[in-house]
C-alpha cells in the first residue's frame, strides 16, 4: 500500500469507535469466497481465455498485519499458483482452460491459493459508498488474480554462482524459465533470459519490459518475488502501490495489465480496458529507492514476504508425448508502505 493510504486508514480508524458504524462488518470465509468468485468471473468477462472454474483455495492468514510479526506486519495478502511445463516454459494452470483441465486431471484439487489479512484497520470495504479511508477487498483480490494467472517473474540470486541471477525451475536435469520470464526484454526489444535460465540483464542499471510495458524494480537492490513482478504504474491493477478505495468502484483493468497478460498468451477484450500510461511514479527516473537505500527519497518501499511464506513442491510424471511437471510456485503480493 502507499504511505499516504496506510496513514490515512490508520488515522481514520483511530478517530472512530468500533460501535459507531464507521467500521466495516466482519468478513467471514464464506463471504470472502463469494467475493473472490465474483472477482474471478468479472475478470473472465474481460479476459475470456482464463478458465471458467478457478479451483483456488481462498482464506485468511492470521500472520498478516500482525504488528508483532516483522515478516508480515505490513502484508495485506499473498498468492501462490500451480504451474505445469509446456513447450519449454512453466505456465500457470490458471492461464487457460486447457491448462486448468490438465492440472486438475492429474489430481490437483486446488490450482492456486490466496490468503489475505483477516481485517485491515477499519475492516475490508466491499460494495458501494464512501470508502476513501479504507481498503477495498475487491482491489486486493483482483491484483492477486493477476499473479495467479501467471504475471510474475521467478528471477532470483543463484545459490551456486556468485553475482548471478537465474530464473525458472529445473526438471529432468534441465532448467526451464517461466512464461512471464521468457517475455521480459530490454529497451532494445532483446530477450534477457537465456535458454539455460540465466538472466542476462543488468538490474538496477537499465529498464525492463514485457510487451513494451515497463516493469517495477528498485534502484539499489533486487527483491525476489517483488522486483520485476509488478508494472511501473500507479494506475494498473498490477501496480506495486495499493491505494485507498475509490468510491467510483473497483480499480479497473488497464491497457497495461492487458499487455502484460498478452505476453503470457492471455487474451483480453481491449474495448473493456481502461487506457493507462507507464512511468507514473513520482520519481522521473525508472527506478525507485528501496528501504535499505542510504539516500531514500522515494515515497514507496516494499515489505516483502520471506522465503518461508512461499511453497515449492513437485509431482512429476512421464506423459506419452511430453514430460510435464506440476510445481506450486509462490507469487507474492507484497504490501507497499512508505517512509515517514
QUITA-V515746 format. One record per backbone hydrogen bond with DSSP energy under -0.5 kcal/mol. CO is the residue of the C=O (numbers start at 0). NH is the residue of the N-H. Records with the same first field share a line. If there is no record, write none. Layout:
CO: NH + NH
This chain:
1: 5
2: 6
3: 7
4: 8
5: 9
6: 10
7: 11
8: 12
9: 13
10: 14
11: 14
12: 15
16: 19
25: 27
27: 31
28: 32
29: 33
30: 34
31: 35
32: 36
33: 37
34: 38
35: 39
36: 40
37: 41
38: 42
39: 43
40: 44
41: 45
42: 45 + 46
45: 268
46: 49
48: 96
54: 110 + 111
55: 57
56: 113
58: 115
60: 63
62: 65
64: 66
65: 68
67: 69
68: 71 + 72
71: 64 + 74
73: 75
75: 116
77: 114
78: 330
79: 112
80: 328
81: 92
82: 326
83: 85 + 90
85: 88
88: 85
89: 178
90: 83
91: 94
95: 99
96: 100
97: 101
98: 102
99: 103
100: 104
101: 105
102: 105 + 107
103: 106
106: 108
110: 81
111: 56
112: 79
113: 58
114: 77
115: 60
119: 122
121: 23
122: 134
124: 136
130: 133 + 244
133: 244
134: 124
135: 139
136: 140
137: 141
138: 142
139: 143
140: 144
141: 145
142: 146
143: 147
144: 148
145: 149 + 150
149: 151
155: 165
160: 163
163: 157
164: 198
165: 155
168: 175
170: 173
173: 170
175: 168
176: 89
177: 181
178: 182
179: 182 + 183
180: 183
182: 210
183: 191
184: 208
185: 188
189: 185
191: 193 + 199 + 200
193: 196
196: 166
197: 193 + 199
200: 202
201: 204 + 205
207: 214
208: 184
209: 212
211: 213
212: 209
213: 231
215: 227
216: 287
220: 217
221: 223
222: 225 + 226
225: 228
229: 215
230: 232 + 239
231: 278 + 279
235: 238
237: 230
239: 241
240: 242
241: 1
244: 246
245: 248
252: 273
253: 257
254: 258
255: 259
256: 260
257: 261
258: 262
260: 263 + 265
261: 264
264: 266
266: 48
267: 269
268: 271
269: 272
273: 254
287: 218
289: 292
292: 295
294: 296
300: 336
301: 303
302: 334
305: 308 + 309
306: 309
312: 327
314: 325
316: 318 + 323
321: 318 + 323
323: 316
324: 84 + 326
325: 314
326: 82 + 328
327: 329
328: 80
329: 331
330: 78
331: 333
334: 302
336: 300
